[in-house]
Structure formats: structure tokens, C-alpha cells
Amino acid sequence: MFDNLTGPIQPAGPDPSTVTTSVRDSLCAYFEETDPGEAQLTFLGSTPLKLLRFGPDSDRVVTYATLGCSAEPMQDPSAMVTDPTSGPRAELVIPIRGGLDAVIRPLGILAASPSIEGLVLTDGALIDFGQPLWEHSSFTGFVLTLSEIPTLEVEGAQVTFFKPIPATPNEFALARAKGVDELRRGWSERGIDTADPHRASAV
């Protein structure tokens, strides 16, 4: 009954637990912490995600990192052909000066969006939720930028770390009208600390 099968069976890609374990080990090594704080979030239609909390460091910066987004490769639902084994994988790492645990939920929602909505996370992506990220926040979404953490390779799969920067409605409007680079230039020229959860808007 198997006479018409030809060629070797293609590998299904790295095991999800292998990927997440490697990501966790890499993050712990990068931040020089072996036992970071940990929270778990579950969203309908998505496997449970973990949020790791590193710090504060000497500059009072607390870094929140997702764990689980990279377990499966991201797939564009509109693509004619998808690759379930070698698509791009990503995790999110966000520094917050002084720490702010209220960022955990919107960060988790963003990390779950590839599996729930088919969103492919990329450098320069604008993700506007249209409502405050947390109570009394002036930010309504995130601008994705590449993190300083190097890309991690796990059994042939590459995991890219992105830094989501909270952005205001006016900043989203500027980025849509003139491009993300113009917004980044505005942050730089005004000396804005994008890790400050209470910072002023660049626009």
C-alpha cells in the first residue's frame, strides 16, 4: 500500500519545547539572570505564553520578554504557499524604565497575534490597538524595531528578537504619513527615552 511513496520523509522542524528552552536559556544568559520572574497568559485560539521579567538593572530598567511566540513559525494567511517548518520565528523584548507590569497583557496579546490572527512580526511594523495599552496610558500600540539581542539559531530555525516601542496616536499618524524612519528620527532628535512609560509624544 506504500508503493507509490517516493523520497525521504521531510523533517517537521525543531520541537517547540526545544525552541522555547533555547530561547529562555539565551535570554537568561544575555541578562545574566538564572531565575527571572515569570507569568503565564492564555488567549483563546493560542497556546499559553510565558512572560519573563528581568531586572531592574543599574539604570532601573526592567525588561519583559515573551516566551512561546517562537514555538511555531509565523505564517502569512494570504500567502499562496506556506512553509510550516521554516517560516520566521520571533519573540518580543521590551525595556521599561522603573518597571510596569501592566505592559504584560498588551505584550502578550501582540505575541499571540501570529497564531491567532496570522500576523507576521517584522521590523518597522505598526500595531495600533486603538485604545490605551494600560490604564491612563497615552500609548495605543507598538512600533516594532529590532532588539539588540542577536538572532538565535535552533536546529536550523532562526528566532528574531523584536523590541516593541509604545507609541501615541500622533506618532502612528506621523509614521503612516512619512514612514517609520521619520518617527525614529523624531525620537532621536528630541532625545526621547522610549523605555520611559510616561514619556511625552514626539509629535
N, C-alpha and C positions, 0 to 999 in steps of 0.2 A: 504493500500500500504506500510505501515511501519511495517508489522507483523514480518518480519524476522530480524529486528534490535534488537540486544541484548546488554545489558550492558550500563553503563553511557557514555555520550559523554566526551571524554578526553579534559582537558583544553589545549588551544593553547599556553600556556606560557604567560609571562608578556607582557603587551602592550609596544611596542618600545618606546613610549614617556615617559612611566613610568621609563623605564630603563635609558634613557638619562637624564631625570630630576634628578634622584637619583645620577647618575654619576657626573653631574655638581655640585649638592649640596655637594657631598662628596669631590670633588676636591677643591671647594671654601672653605670648612671647613678646609681641610688639609693645604692649602696655606694661610689661613686666609685672603682671599680676596673675597668680595661680588660681585665685578663688574670687572672681568678680561677683557682684550682686546679680541676681537672676530673677526674671519674671516671665510668666508664660501667658500668651494671649491666644485665643481661639476665635476664628471668624468663620461664619457659615460658608461652606464650599472650599475651605482651605485647611491644610494640615496645621496643627498647632505650631506656633512660632515662639521662640525664646528671645528675650531682650536682655542683653548683658550690660552691666553698669560698671565702668572703670573709673577710678579716681575718687576724690579730686586729686589733681596733680599740684605741683608747686605754684601754679598760676590760678588755682581754684577751678580748673576746668574739669568737668565731669563728662566722660564720653559714653554715649549709649550706642550699642551695636546690636543689629539684628542677627539672629541665628536660625536658619531654616529656609530663608528665601532661596538660597543657592542649592538646596537639596535636589531640585529638578531644574533642567534648563528652561529658560524663558522661550515662549513660542508666540509668534505673531499670528493671531487667528485669521487674519486676512491673507496670509501668505498662501500661494498655490501649493507649495511643497514645504513641509516642516520636518525638522530633524529632531526626533525625541531623545537623542542621546548626546549630541554635541552642540546644542544651542548655547547661547550666552548664559552665564550664571552671575548672580550678583548678591551682595549684602550691603547694608546701609550702616554708616558710622557717622554719628553727629556729636560734635563737641558743644557743650553748653556751659558757659561761664557761670559758676555758682551752683550748677546743677538745677534741674527742673524735671521732676518725674512725670509731670503732666505731658511731656513730649512723647512718652512711651506709647500711648494709644495711637496718635496720628502716625507715628513712625511705623508701628505695627501694621496699620491699615495700608500704608504705602508698600511695605514689604510683602503683604499678602496680595496686592493688586496683580502681580503677574499670574498667579494661579487662579484668581477669581475673575479678573477682567481681561486677561491676556495682554496686560501692559508689559512692554519691553523697556526696561530701565536703561537709559542712555545718558551720556554726558550732555548737559545743556537742556535736558527735558524740563518742561514746566508742568507741574502738577498742582493745580489750583482746586482746593476743595470747596471754595466759595463760602466758607464760614470760618470763624476763628479756630485756630489749631488747638487752643486751650482757653479756659475762661480768662476774659479780659485781654486776650492776645490781639495784637494789631496784624498778625500774620494769618493768611488764609491758605497757605500751601507752601510747597517747596520748589526750589530750583536745584536740580541735580548737578553736582560737579564731581570730578574725580577726587577721591581721597588720596592722602599722602601714603596710605598703606599699599605696598606693592601687590600686584595681581598674584594670586595664589594658584598653583597648578596641582591638581589632584587626579592622578591616574589619567592624564590626558585632558581632563576638563579644567577650564580656567575660570576662576572666580574673581570678578572685579569688585572692588570696594568703592562705593559712591558716598559722597558727603552731601546730604540734603540740606540746603540752606533755607531757613524760613524766610518767606517774602511777603510783602504787603501787596494789596490790590494795585496801588500805583506802580510798584516795582514790576508786577506782572504786566501791567499795561505798557510800561517802557520796553520790557523785553519782547513783547509781541510786536510792538511798533518798530523798534530799532535793532532788535536782536539781543541775545543773552550777553554777548561780549560788551555791549554798551552798558548793560546793568552792572556787570562785573567791574567795568571801568569806573562807574559811578561809586561803587563801594570802595574801590581802591583810592580814588581821588579825594573822597571825603574822609578817608581814614576810618571807615566803619568797621567795627568788630562784629563780624557776622555770627560769632559764638555768643554774643550778648542777647539774651531773650527779651531784653527791654530796650533794645537799640531803636534809634529813630530811623525812619524810612529814608532811602537815598533820593527819593523823588518828592 
